Amino acid sequence: MRGGHVCIVVSFLLLLAAVSGEFAGDYSKLSGIIIPGFASTQLRAWSILDCPYSPLDFNPLDLVWLDTTKLLSAVNCWLKCMMLDPYNQTDHRECKSRPDSGLSAITELDPGYITGPLSSVWKEWVKWCIEFGIEANAIIAVPYDWRLSPSKLEERDLYFHKLKLTFETALKLRGGPSIVFAHSLGNNVFRYFLEWLKLEIAPKEYMRWLDDHIHAYFAVGAPLLGAIETVKATLSGATFGLPVSEGTARLMFNTFGSSMWMLPFSKYCTTDNVYRRHFSGGNRENHHAYHCDEHELQSNYSGWPTNIINIDVPSIRGDEAYPSFVEIAQANLSGMECGFPTQLSFSAREVSDGTFFKAIKDYDPDSERLLHLLQKSYHDDPILNPLTPWERPPLKNIFCIYGIDSKTEVGYYFAPSGKPYPDNWIITDVIYEIEGSLYSRISNFLLLGQEIWLKETQVQQVGMRRFAGAIPFTLLVQELAGAKSEHNKDTTVATAALSYSLSLTTSVRA
């Protein structure tokens, strides 16, 4: 969710009033723990890097994410400090970066008179807390390296051990439980932490630990079924508003272990429960077995409103799939009747299970690396396959907060660009969801009916398929206790993912 700080502040005010009203103890003992989202933590250099042809070098503790001055003057050096090895997620041999700590790491990414307001993340919310007299030790930020996969966060930085200690320290310091505020990818981080905690604490102590340390969880812009823009960043690049080309952004993004963490996935496919298998003495080697129920077989779109990807693959393969401009001209002269592309379509399940990347493996050099990352860091993760539907966390109070009434991208059309990698794909059309209907960017044509209904199963009607479990969203704030709503939508999270929060209400904590 982008912008809307005022709306977030108002909603937090309302929610905190409700939460404090339910809290049996002294509400002044509560702490707030912030888990930021993707690209929402400052990264600082932990190396000395001499940048030729530039007066600016990188020294230890210099800002990397985000220092727009160095990005503009020494982009190649900057990329060395940002990119990771796509196979093992290690740093570049010449430069490494690490996340900053404290609230300052998440308030403004690029502090400055001009750049500060443009890169503000949590600053306005922290200012609001101060104005209302909240103590300095009551707000705790837990920044992390948002480039890493979940397992690598623990392996390299012991992040989840530190997060557990943060909750325990807050309890000792303030005398009460904490309220968790997670934004965007931070919700996936928190979900993984809860699963990691199950294997870290004795089963009988798990629920007691949650009751003692977490009073409420606020999911801000949570990608409960993934985020569609992850696909765009993977194939054509997403610049985040930075002064870099989309191809450069794609090169960088696809080296991150977290690049697969918010892929859209099916609401009907799950994996075995690692927690139950672990304590039942079962074989943990097969914990990642993938199971889809009958709804997936009956559905065209895996619970989403349309196919996530529609792509024209060229008739040539391998390196020839992304030739130079001269080679294309020669090919066109030699035989224009050859080489008509074939359009392939892929649902959310086919994106998250790797089917899509296997299909374009011969046409795109990134596919093999992304398949390796997807299998190693997600499908085979020993704690949790994050690309599976959420179960309701066993917490006392859970709230979902989203933006509303914004058009949301839900599908893309890609085609070969005729340029070499990494610019070998272009977006030819975008499918938007607006007020329960689908529109094409090119024709602005209404693709599906006027409304999307809440249904248990999918219904075929007049050649148009309406998707299951979708309901328009009106309320900016929704408690998972079961309130219904009438509008949508967040700019980066589609109705299918927003409405999935309603399905969590059917799982009442025992």
Disulfide bonds with the S-S distance in Angstrom:
Cys51-Cys77 2.36
Cys81-Cys95 2.00
Cys269-Cys292 1.96
